[in-house]
Amino acid sequence: MTVKQKILIVDDDENISELISLYLTKECFETVTVNDGESALAKFETFKPDLILLDIMLPGIDGYDVCREIRKTSKTPIIMLSAKGEVFDKVLGLELGADDYIIKPFDSKEMVARVKAVLRRTKDVTPVPVQNEAQKPVPAVEYQDLIINQTDYSVTYKNQVIEMPPKEFELLFFLASSPNHVFTREQLLNNIWGYDYAGDTRTVDVHIKRLREKLVDNEYWRVATVWGVGYKFDVRKPVNN
């Protein structure tokens, strides 16, 4: 028997939340709906969803704060829902750790497709059991002062564990796995977010900005901008053995 993936729907408009639930239930998801931020945080702990559809404008605790609280302890995928289509609102949601952003009103087919795409990307980054040493993937990338461990999605910088949402981690791991290789924004979008991602290249810029805030450049390496092209993990000095 196939275990249904669980979606927590958080929207203060009961009609919208029930409609979303109906569409997702038809796609064989298990859903629960709540209508405020406090209930969302409580239900998150008991329901343990595989993904959260999170409205921004909520009574009491708003969606931004709900996202911020969840990201303190969990990497569960979050798709934000909002009637606000301004770049600032999208950027803020992504900076807080959201995996995608859908503007209301939205097409039901697009919403379902985005849910499936985010869940698929989350599943795809799970380490695959290896059969032999020749097939063994690189579990971690290490540089001076920096360890990026793909096995448990942890980043250690100067002996301190740095909290990162999944997409920030995946972007850093991808860049650091190919030192001094320049990637365009489109290449990074395709490799980290997937070819079916409906966002734009500013998503990459937002995540790069967050990485730089958490990992202050040092004399050995940096996340560098190659103007007019994209980004690279620039290794400037070899590690002293």
Phi and psi restraints in degrees (value plus and minus 20) as a CYANA .aco file:
   2 THR   PHI     -96.5   -56.5
   2 THR   PSI     110.9   150.9
   3 VAL   PHI    -102.1   -62.1
   3 VAL   PSI     106.4   146.4
   4 LYS   PHI     -92.4   -52.4
   4 LYS   PSI     120.1   160.1
   5 GLN   PHI     -97.4   -57.4
   5 GLN   PSI     123.7   163.7
   6 LYS   PHI    -125.2   -85.2
   6 LYS   PSI     112.0   152.0
   7 ILE   PHI    -139.2   -99.2
   7 ILE   PSI     105.7   145.7
   8 LEU   PHI    -116.1   -76.1
   8 LEU   PSI     101.6   141.6
   9 ILE   PHI    -126.2   -86.2
   9 ILE   PSI     101.9   141.9
  10 VAL   PHI    -141.4  -101.4
  10 VAL   PSI      88.6   128.6
  11 ASP   PHI    -174.9  -134.9
  11 ASP   PSI     114.7   154.7
  12 ASP   PHI     -94.9   -54.9
  12 ASP   PSI     -33.2     6.8
  13 ASP   PHI    -111.8   -71.8
  13 ASP   PSI      87.1   127.1
  14 GLU   PHI     -82.3   -42.3
  14 GLU   PSI     -53.3   -13.3
  15 ASN   PHI     -85.0   -45.0
  15 ASN   PSI     -62.1   -22.1
  16 ILE   PHI     -87.0   -47.0
  16 ILE   PSI     -65.3   -25.3
  17 SER   PHI     -84.0   -44.0
  17 SER   PSI     -57.9   -17.9
  18 GLU   PHI     -89.9   -49.9
  18 GLU   PSI     -55.2   -15.2
  19 LEU   PHI     -86.8   -46.8
  19 LEU   PSI     -63.7   -23.7
  20 ILE   PHI     -80.8   -40.8
  20 ILE   PSI     -63.7   -23.7
  21 SER   PHI     -79.4   -39.4
  21 SER   PSI     -60.7   -20.7
  22 LEU   PHI     -81.8   -41.8
  22 LEU   PSI     -67.2   -27.2
  23 TYR   PHI     -83.0   -43.0
  23 TYR   PSI     -62.1   -22.1
  24 LEU   PHI     -92.7   -52.7
  24 LEU   PSI     -54.8   -14.8
  25 THR   PHI     -83.3   -43.3
  25 THR   PSI     -57.4   -17.4
  26 LYS   PHI     -83.4   -43.4
  26 LYS   PSI     -45.3    -5.3
  27 GLU   PHI    -112.5   -72.5
  27 GLU   PSI      -6.4    33.6
  28 CYS   PHI      52.6    92.6
  28 CYS   PSI       8.8    48.8
  29 PHE   PHI    -114.4   -74.4
  29 PHE   PSI     131.7   171.7
  30 GLU   PHI    -114.5   -74.5
  30 GLU   PSI     108.4   148.4
  31 THR   PHI    -144.6  -104.6
  31 THR   PSI     132.4   172.4
  32 VAL   PHI    -155.8  -115.8
  32 VAL   PSI     118.8   158.8
  33 THR   PHI    -136.1   -96.1
  33 THR   PSI     121.1   161.1
  34 VAL   PHI    -156.5  -116.5
  34 VAL   PSI     142.8   182.8
  35 ASN   PHI    -142.7  -102.7
  35 ASN   PSI     -10.7    29.3
  36 ASP   PHI    -171.9  -131.9
  36 ASP   PSI     144.5   184.5
  37 GLY   PHI     -85.6   -45.6
  37 GLY   PSI     -60.7   -20.7
  38 GLU   PHI     -83.1   -43.1
  38 GLU   PSI     -62.6   -22.6
  39 SER   PHI     -86.3   -46.3
  39 SER   PSI     -53.8   -13.8
  40 ALA   PHI     -82.2   -42.2
  40 ALA   PSI     -64.9   -24.9
  41 LEU   PHI     -86.0   -46.0
  41 LEU   PSI     -59.3   -19.3
  42 ALA   PHI     -87.6   -47.6
  42 ALA   PSI     -65.3   -25.3
  43 LYS   PHI     -88.4   -48.4
  43 LYS   PSI     -51.4   -11.4
  44 PHE   PHI     -78.0   -38.0
  44 PHE   PSI     -60.2   -20.2
  45 GLU   PHI     -89.3   -49.3
  45 GLU   PSI     -56.0   -16.0
  46 THR   PHI    -112.2   -72.2
  46 THR   PSI     -55.9   -15.9
  47 PHE   PHI    -102.1   -62.1
  47 PHE   PSI     -51.5   -11.5
  48 LYS   PHI      30.9    70.9
  48 LYS   PSI      45.6    85.6
  49 PRO   PHI     -91.8   -51.8
  49 PRO   PSI     139.0   179.0
  50 ASP   PHI    -104.8   -64.8
  50 ASP   PSI     -39.9     0.1
  51 LEU   PHI    -178.3  -138.3
  51 LEU   PSI     131.1   171.1
  52 ILE   PHI    -142.4  -102.4
  52 ILE   PSI     108.5   148.5
  53 LEU   PHI    -118.3   -78.3
  53 LEU   PSI      94.3   134.3
  54 LEU   PHI    -143.4  -103.4
  54 LEU   PSI      93.3   133.3
  55 ASP   PHI     -91.7   -51.7
  55 ASP   PSI     127.1   167.1
  56 ILE   PHI    -101.8   -61.8
  56 ILE   PSI     -66.2   -26.2
  57 MET   PHI    -104.9   -64.9
  57 MET   PSI      74.7   114.7
  58 LEU   PHI    -142.9  -102.9
  58 LEU   PSI     130.6   170.6
  59 PRO   PHI     -89.3   -49.3
  59 PRO   PSI     124.0   164.0
  60 GLY   PHI      55.9    95.9
  60 GLY   PSI    -130.6   -90.6
  61 ILE   PHI    -101.4   -61.4
  61 ILE   PSI      99.7   139.7
  62 ASP   PHI     -99.7   -59.7
  62 ASP   PSI     153.5   193.5
  63 GLY   PHI     -82.1   -42.1
  63 GLY   PSI     -54.8   -14.8
  64 TYR   PHI     -80.9   -40.9
  64 TYR   PSI     -65.1   -25.1
  65 ASP   PHI     -89.8   -49.8
  65 ASP   PSI     -54.8   -14.8
  66 VAL   PHI     -82.3   -42.3
  66 VAL   PSI     -65.9   -25.9
  67 CYS   PHI     -80.6   -40.6
  67 CYS   PSI     -63.8   -23.8
  68 ARG   PHI     -81.8   -41.8
  68 ARG   PSI     -63.1   -23.1
  69 GLU   PHI     -86.6   -46.6
  69 GLU   PSI     -62.7   -22.7
  70 ILE   PHI     -84.8   -44.8
  70 ILE   PSI     -59.0   -19.0
  71 ARG   PHI     -88.1   -48.1
  71 ARG   PSI     -34.8     5.2
  72 LYS   PHI     -88.4   -48.4
  72 LYS   PSI     -46.1    -6.1
  73 THR   PHI    -149.7  -109.7
  73 THR   PSI     -29.8    10.2
  74 SER   PHI    -163.7  -123.7
  74 SER   PSI     129.6   169.6
  75 LYS   PHI    -124.8   -84.8
  75 LYS   PSI      -4.3    35.7
  76 THR   PHI     -73.3   -33.3
  76 THR   PSI     109.5   149.5
  77 PRO   PHI     -77.9   -37.9
  77 PRO   PSI     119.3   159.3
  78 ILE   PHI    -148.4  -108.4
  78 ILE   PSI     107.5   147.5
  79 ILE   PHI    -131.8   -91.8
  79 ILE   PSI     101.1   141.1
  80 MET   PHI    -106.5   -66.5
  80 MET   PSI     122.4   162.4
  81 LEU   PHI    -136.0   -96.0
  81 LEU   PSI     113.7   153.7
  82 SER   PHI    -182.8  -142.8
  82 SER   PSI     128.7   168.7
  83 ALA   PHI    -101.1   -61.1
  83 ALA   PSI     -29.1    10.9
  84 LYS   PHI    -103.1   -63.1
  84 LYS   PSI      96.7   136.7
  85 GLY   PHI    -126.7   -86.7
  85 GLY   PSI     -10.0    30.0
  86 GLU   PHI     -90.5   -50.5
  86 GLU   PSI     129.9   169.9
  87 VAL   PHI     -78.4   -38.4
  87 VAL   PSI     -60.1   -20.1
  88 PHE   PHI     -77.2   -37.2
  88 PHE   PSI     -63.3   -23.3
  89 ASP   PHI     -86.8   -46.8
  89 ASP   PSI     -60.0   -20.0
  90 LYS   PHI     -84.5   -44.5
  90 LYS   PSI     -66.0   -26.0
  91 VAL   PHI     -81.4   -41.4
  91 VAL   PSI     -63.9   -23.9
  92 LEU   PHI     -80.8   -40.8
  92 LEU   PSI     -64.8   -24.8
  93 GLY   PHI     -80.0   -40.0
  93 GLY   PSI     -64.2   -24.2
  94 LEU   PHI     -87.6   -47.6
  94 LEU   PSI     -58.1   -18.1
  95 GLU   PHI     -83.8   -43.8
  95 GLU   PSI     -52.2   -12.2
  96 LEU   PHI     -98.9   -58.9
  96 LEU   PSI     -27.8    12.2
  97 GLY   PHI      94.9   134.9
  97 GLY   PSI     -12.9    27.1
  98 ALA   PHI     -86.9   -46.9
  98 ALA   PSI     128.6   168.6
  99 ASP   PHI    -112.7   -72.7
  99 ASP   PSI     -39.9     0.1
 100 ASP   PHI    -181.2  -141.2
 100 ASP   PSI     149.3   189.3
 101 TYR   PHI    -164.4  -124.4
 101 TYR   PSI     101.5   141.5
 102 ILE   PHI    -135.0   -95.0
 102 ILE   PSI     110.6   150.6
 103 ILE   PHI    -113.3   -73.3
 103 ILE   PSI     112.1   152.1
 104 LYS   PHI    -101.9   -61.9
 104 LYS   PSI     128.6   168.6
 105 PRO   PHI     -93.5   -53.5
 105 PRO   PSI     127.2   167.2
 106 PHE   PHI    -144.4  -104.4
 106 PHE   PSI     136.8   176.8
 107 ASP   PHI     -97.2   -57.2
 107 ASP   PSI     115.3   155.3
 108 SER   PHI     -81.7   -41.7
 108 SER   PSI     -57.6   -17.6
 109 LYS   PHI     -86.1   -46.1
 109 LYS   PSI     -58.9   -18.9
 110 GLU   PHI     -85.6   -45.6
 110 GLU   PSI     -62.3   -22.3
 111 MET   PHI     -79.7   -39.7
 111 MET   PSI     -67.0   -27.0
 112 VAL   PHI     -82.6   -42.6
 112 VAL   PSI     -61.3   -21.3
 113 ALA   PHI     -83.2   -43.2
 113 ALA   PSI     -60.2   -20.2
 114 ARG   PHI     -86.9   -46.9
 114 ARG   PSI     -61.2   -21.2
 115 VAL   PHI     -78.7   -38.7
 115 VAL   PSI     -68.1   -28.1
 116 LYS   PHI     -83.7   -43.7
 116 LYS   PSI     -58.8   -18.8
 117 ALA   PHI     -85.5   -45.5
 117 ALA   PSI     -64.2   -24.2
 118 VAL   PHI     -85.2   -45.2
 118 VAL   PSI     -62.9   -22.9
 119 LEU   PHI     -84.5   -44.5
 119 LEU   PSI     -57.8   -17.8
 120 ARG   PHI     -86.1   -46.1
 120 ARG   PSI     -62.6   -22.6
 121 ARG   PHI     -84.3   -44.3
 121 ARG   PSI     -59.2   -19.2
 122 THR   PHI     -83.6   -43.6
 122 THR   PSI     -61.5   -21.5
 123 LYS   PHI     -88.1   -48.1
 123 LYS   PSI     -58.0   -18.0
 124 ASP   PHI     -86.9   -46.9
 124 ASP   PSI     -45.4    -5.4
 125 VAL   PHI    -107.5   -67.5
 125 VAL   PSI     -21.4    18.6
 126 THR   PHI     -88.1   -48.1
 126 THR   PSI     108.5   148.5
 127 PRO   PHI     -76.0   -36.0
 127 PRO   PSI     116.0   156.0
 128 VAL   PHI    -113.5   -73.5
 128 VAL   PSI     112.9   152.9
 129 PRO   PHI     -76.4   -36.4
 129 PRO   PSI     117.7   157.7
 130 VAL   PHI    -119.5   -79.5
 130 VAL   PSI     132.1   172.1
 131 GLN   PHI    -115.0   -75.0
 131 GLN   PSI     -49.8    -9.8
 132 ASN   PHI    -175.7  -135.7
 132 ASN   PSI     151.3   191.3
 133 GLU   PHI     -83.7   -43.7
 133 GLU   PSI     -53.0   -13.0
 134 ALA   PHI     -85.3   -45.3
 134 ALA   PSI     -47.5    -7.5
 135 GLN   PHI    -115.0   -75.0
 135 GLN   PSI     -21.2    18.8
 136 LYS   PHI     -88.5   -48.5
 136 LYS   PSI     103.5   143.5
 137 PRO   PHI     -95.0   -55.0
 137 PRO   PSI     139.8   179.8
 138 VAL   PHI     -92.1   -52.1
 138 VAL   PSI      95.7   135.7
 139 PRO   PHI    -100.1   -60.1
 139 PRO   PSI     -39.9     0.1
 140 ALA   PHI    -173.2  -133.2
 140 ALA   PSI     133.6   173.6
 141 VAL   PHI    -139.8   -99.8
 141 VAL   PSI     111.8   151.8
 142 GLU   PHI    -146.3  -106.3
 142 GLU   PSI     116.0   156.0
 143 TYR   PHI    -155.7  -115.7
 143 TYR   PSI     154.7   194.7
 144 GLN   PHI     -75.2   -35.2
 144 GLN   PSI     103.3   143.3
 145 ASP   PHI      52.7    92.7
 145 ASP   PSI     -16.4    23.6
 146 LEU   PHI    -160.0  -120.0
 146 LEU   PSI     108.4   148.4
 147 ILE   PHI    -148.6  -108.6
 147 ILE   PSI     102.6   142.6
 148 ILE   PHI    -133.9   -93.9
 148 ILE   PSI      87.5   127.5
 149 ASN   PHI    -125.7   -85.7
 149 ASN   PSI      92.9   132.9
 150 GLN   PHI     -94.7   -54.7
 150 GLN   PSI     -43.1    -3.1
 151 THR   PHI     -82.9   -42.9
 151 THR   PSI     -64.4   -24.4
 152 ASP   PHI    -138.5   -98.5
 152 ASP   PSI      -6.9    33.1
 153 TYR   PHI      36.6    76.6
 153 TYR   PSI      21.6    61.6
 154 SER   PHI    -130.5   -90.5
 154 SER   PSI     127.8   167.8
 155 VAL   PHI    -145.7  -105.7
 155 VAL   PSI     104.5   144.5
 156 THR   PHI    -135.3   -95.3
 156 THR   PSI     100.4   140.4
 157 TYR   PHI    -143.6  -103.6
 157 TYR   PSI      99.9   139.9
 158 LYS   PHI      31.9    71.9
 158 LYS   PSI      25.4    65.4
 159 ASN   PHI      48.4    88.4
 159 ASN   PSI      -6.3    33.7
 160 GLN   PHI    -136.7   -96.7
 160 GLN   PSI     113.3   153.3
 161 VAL   PHI     -95.0   -55.0
 161 VAL   PSI     107.0   147.0
 162 ILE   PHI    -124.8   -84.8
 162 ILE   PSI     103.5   143.5
 163 GLU   PHI     -95.9   -55.9
 163 GLU   PSI     112.2   152.2
 164 MET   PHI    -161.7  -121.7
 164 MET   PSI     116.8   156.8
 165 PRO   PHI     -83.8   -43.8
 165 PRO   PSI     140.2   180.2
 166 PRO   PHI     -73.6   -33.6
 166 PRO   PSI     -63.8   -23.8
 167 LYS   PHI     -89.5   -49.5
 167 LYS   PSI     -54.9   -14.9
 168 GLU   PHI     -82.8   -42.8
 168 GLU   PSI     -65.8   -25.8
 169 PHE   PHI     -80.1   -40.1
 169 PHE   PSI     -68.7   -28.7
 170 GLU   PHI     -82.2   -42.2
 170 GLU   PSI     -57.9   -17.9
 171 LEU   PHI     -85.0   -45.0
 171 LEU   PSI     -65.8   -25.8
 172 LEU   PHI     -83.4   -43.4
 172 LEU   PSI     -65.4   -25.4
 173 PHE   PHI     -81.8   -41.8
 173 PHE   PSI     -61.8   -21.8
 174 PHE   PHI     -82.9   -42.9
 174 PHE   PSI     -67.5   -27.5
 175 LEU   PHI     -85.1   -45.1
 175 LEU   PSI     -66.7   -26.7
 176 ALA   PHI     -89.1   -49.1
 176 ALA   PSI     -42.3    -2.3
 177 SER   PHI     -93.4   -53.4
 177 SER   PSI     -35.5     4.5
 178 SER   PHI    -150.4  -110.4
 178 SER   PSI      49.5    89.5
 179 PRO   PHI     -76.7   -36.7
 179 PRO   PSI     118.3   158.3
 180 ASN   PHI      48.2    88.2
 180 ASN   PSI     -13.9    26.1
 181 HIS   PHI    -110.6   -70.6
 181 HIS   PSI     109.2   149.2
 182 VAL   PHI    -109.4   -69.4
 182 VAL   PSI     109.2   149.2
 183 PHE   PHI    -136.9   -96.9
 183 PHE   PSI     118.0   158.0
 184 THR   PHI     -94.7   -54.7
 184 THR   PSI     144.4   184.4
 185 ARG   PHI     -81.8   -41.8
 185 ARG   PSI     -58.4   -18.4
 186 GLU   PHI     -84.4   -44.4
 186 GLU   PSI     -59.9   -19.9
 187 GLN   PHI     -83.9   -43.9
 187 GLN   PSI     -59.8   -19.8
 188 LEU   PHI     -88.0   -48.0
 188 LEU   PSI     -60.8   -20.8
 189 LEU   PHI     -79.0   -39.0
 189 LEU   PSI     -67.0   -27.0
 190 ASN   PHI     -84.7   -44.7
 190 ASN   PSI     -59.7   -19.7
 191 ASN   PHI    -100.0   -60.0
 191 ASN   PSI     -52.8   -12.8
 192 ILE   PHI    -117.3   -77.3
 192 ILE   PSI     -64.4   -24.4
 193 TRP   PHI    -117.2   -77.2
 193 TRP   PSI     -40.2    -0.2
 194 GLY   PHI      80.0   120.0
 194 GLY   PSI     135.2   175.2
 195 TYR   PHI     -85.5   -45.5
 195 TYR   PSI     -44.0    -4.0
 196 ASP   PHI    -111.9   -71.9
 196 ASP   PSI     -11.9    28.1
 197 TYR   PHI     -89.5   -49.5
 197 TYR   PSI     113.2   153.2
 198 ALA   PHI    -115.0   -75.0
 198 ALA   PSI     -15.8    24.2
 199 GLY   PHI    -101.3   -61.3
 199 GLY   PSI    -190.2  -150.2
 200 ASP   PHI    -141.8  -101.8
 200 ASP   PSI     159.3   199.3
 201 THR   PHI     -88.3   -48.3
 201 THR   PSI     -35.1     4.9
 202 ARG   PHI     -85.1   -45.1
 202 ARG   PSI     -42.8    -2.8
 203 THR   PHI     -77.5   -37.5
 203 THR   PSI     -63.0   -23.0
 204 VAL   PHI     -82.0   -42.0
 204 VAL   PSI     -65.3   -25.3
 205 ASP   PHI     -79.2   -39.2
 205 ASP   PSI     -60.7   -20.7
 206 VAL   PHI     -82.1   -42.1
 206 VAL   PSI     -66.0   -26.0
 207 HIS   PHI     -89.8   -49.8
 207 HIS   PSI     -55.8   -15.8
 208 ILE   PHI     -82.3   -42.3
 208 ILE   PSI     -62.4   -22.4
 209 LYS   PHI     -79.7   -39.7
 209 LYS   PSI     -62.8   -22.8
 210 ARG   PHI     -86.7   -46.7
 210 ARG   PSI     -59.2   -19.2
 211 LEU   PHI     -81.3   -41.3
 211 LEU   PSI     -62.9   -22.9
 212 ARG   PHI     -86.7   -46.7
 212 ARG   PSI     -52.8   -12.8
 213 GLU   PHI     -88.2   -48.2
 213 GLU   PSI     -52.4   -12.4
 214 LYS   PHI    -108.7   -68.7
 214 LYS   PSI     -48.3    -8.3
 215 LEU   PHI    -141.4  -101.4
 215 LEU   PSI      67.3   107.3
 216 VAL   PHI     -83.6   -43.6
 216 VAL   PSI     111.4   151.4
 217 ASP   PHI     -75.2   -35.2
 217 ASP   PSI     123.5   163.5
 218 ASN   PHI    -145.4  -105.4
 218 ASN   PSI    -192.7  -152.7
 219 GLU   PHI     -94.3   -54.3
 219 GLU   PSI     -31.9     8.1
 220 TYR   PHI    -116.6   -76.6
 220 TYR   PSI     -53.8   -13.8
 221 TRP   PHI    -177.7  -137.7
 221 TRP   PSI     146.7   186.7
 222 ARG   PHI    -182.9  -142.9
 222 ARG   PSI     137.4   177.4
 223 VAL   PHI    -107.5   -67.5
 223 VAL   PSI      86.8   126.8
 224 ALA   PHI    -126.2   -86.2
 224 ALA   PSI     126.7   166.7
 225 THR   PHI    -111.0   -71.0
 225 THR   PSI     110.7   150.7
 226 VAL   PHI    -125.5   -85.5
 226 VAL   PSI      81.4   121.4
 227 TRP   PHI     -77.4   -37.4
 227 TRP   PSI     112.1   152.1
 228 GLY   PHI      61.7   101.7
 228 GLY   PSI     -24.3    15.7
 229 VAL   PHI    -143.5  -103.5
 229 VAL   PSI     -87.1   -47.1
 230 GLY   PHI     153.0   193.0
 230 GLY   PSI    -149.8  -109.8
 231 TYR   PHI    -156.1  -116.1
 231 TYR   PSI     139.3   179.3
 232 LYS   PHI    -171.5  -131.5
 232 LYS   PSI     138.9   178.9
 233 PHE   PHI    -111.8   -71.8
 233 PHE   PSI      82.9   122.9
 234 ASP   PHI    -110.2   -70.2
 234 ASP   PSI      89.8   129.8
 235 VAL   PHI    -113.8   -73.8
 235 VAL   PSI      94.2   134.2
 236 ARG   PHI    -120.5   -80.5
 236 ARG   PSI     -44.2    -4.2
 237 LYS   PHI    -159.8  -119.8
 237 LYS   PSI     124.5   164.5
 238 PRO   PHI     -91.1   -51.1
 238 PRO   PSI     135.6   175.6
 239 VAL   PHI     -97.3   -57.3
 239 VAL   PSI     113.8   153.8
 240 ASN   PHI     -97.9   -57.9
 240 ASN   PSI     103.6   143.6
